[in-house]
Amino acid sequence: MKLKQKVIFLAITPLILALCAIALAVRHQAITLAEQQRATIQQAYLVSKEAELKQYVALASHLIAHLYDSGRKDPATLAEAKRLLSSLSYGEDGYFFIYDLDGNTLMHPRQPELVGQNLWELRDASGNPTIQRLVARARSGGGFERYLWIKPSTHKVAPKLGYVIPLANWGWMLGTGIYLDDVDAALAKVDAQQSGNIEYTMLWIAGIAILSALLVAGSGLALNISELRGADAKLKALAQRVVESQEEERARLSRDLHDGISQWLVSIKLQIEAGIIHLAGNAEQKATAPAIFERTAGQLNDVLGEVRRISHNLRPAILDDLGLAAALAHLAHEFNQSNMTPVSFEAAGSTGGLSDVANTVLFRIAQEALTNSERHAGASGIEITLSGQARQVSLTIADDGVGFDLDRIALHPKRGIGLRNMMERMEAIGGELQLASSPAGTVVMARVSIGS
């Protein structure tokens, strides 16, 4: 693949991937909203139908209340109640039915052939006992029940929402219901409309993606050879800088592992071997073995702490979330908890104008300075000061330790790696690093211009 083709490919691929991600996100959100809308419509419809059914049954109960409240159970009274209820209807498929609590049909105006039959064992296509469930609902005081029943207007089985109440004095179950196939049809129409809207949106996104890809490809083809060569040279230089940066970070991590964890692990290994030897020795040696393993366990805790420190140092999340001042305050707090030397932090002004890279560099310098003070200075206190002015941000780390010889450290090939790292980091962002050390203590000051 030629360089020109590579450039075009590298330009189009992220664009297509981004548009695909946007399309998937839009589709997911559209489907979620459609499902929520469907559920809302269905819930609202069912709530209204449930209230409607309750009102119908209340009207029916009121119609026969004078007969029911009379306390009479003679055939004439019961027949009059059935006559009154059978005359009630609403809509094309709205009617009332009466069963006794043993499942015998006492009144069914739309299916009179069922009157006198015992439907206790009647089951739907799924094997659910329809009348048994309605009677159980009535025995529990009444309520709603979903079941399948033949719709009079179509003579086909359809889902139905029924509402039943008990008439305990007569041993009856009075009920009515609303068929739900109209609800399903309305919801299916809503689903179809939503699906159409989603497909239409996806077509628009696909068209935009194709048009954008063509525009990017056309722009890439319009580049001349000299511009492509210049871009290629810049890419190579950038890639080299990335590799160098990675190698520097790897070297830093390697030094951290070698200076801390590696030495601890060697010591732990030797102590474990000594403990094993003592366990195999005489009684006096066996008695000293637990103390050896306890020391080993303590060192393992130190190793775990060092691993957590290194992991945190790789990238502090608080720096991205809350900013440099909060990250430095947290760093001082962590240092106070894990080290003997007290650390204080003070911030003044604003550091909001610094770039993310500059924030990271200043944070790393504070980490390195604290580590050096703890390991080498023997200080009784460390002060961190962050100051933000109109055009510049300053970071100062000062301790009252024994200090060191700057010239000697700078010339030593195996020492002063941390100081060199700090200087290199500041040079990379165009900042300034100043070091001052004496037997009264050490001061590290880093200055970065706003906008770096």
Buried (B, 14 or more C-beta within 10 A) or exposed (E): EEEBEBBBEEBBEEBBEEBEEEBEEBBEEBEEEBEEBBEEBBEEBBEEBBEBBBEBBEEBBEBBEEBBEEEBEEEEBBEBBBEBBBEBBEEEBBBBBBBBBEBBBBBBBBBEEBBEEEBBEBEBEEEEBBBBBBBBBBEEEBBBBEBBBEBBEEEEEBBBBBBBBBBEEBBBBBBBBBBBBEBEEBBEEBBEEBEEEBEEBBEEBEEEBEEBBEEBBEEBEEBEEEEBEEEEEEBEEEEEEEEEEEEBEEEBEEEBBEBBBEEBBEBBEEBBEBBEEBBEEEEEBEEEBEEBBEBBEEBBEBBEEBBEBBEBBEEBEBBEEEBBBEBBBBBBEBBBEEBEBEBEBBBEBBBEBBEEEBBBBBBBBBBBBBBBBBEBBEBEBBBBBBBBEEEBBBBBBBBBBBBBEBEEBEEEEEBBBBBEBBBEBBEBBEBBBEBEBEEEBBBBBBBBBBEB
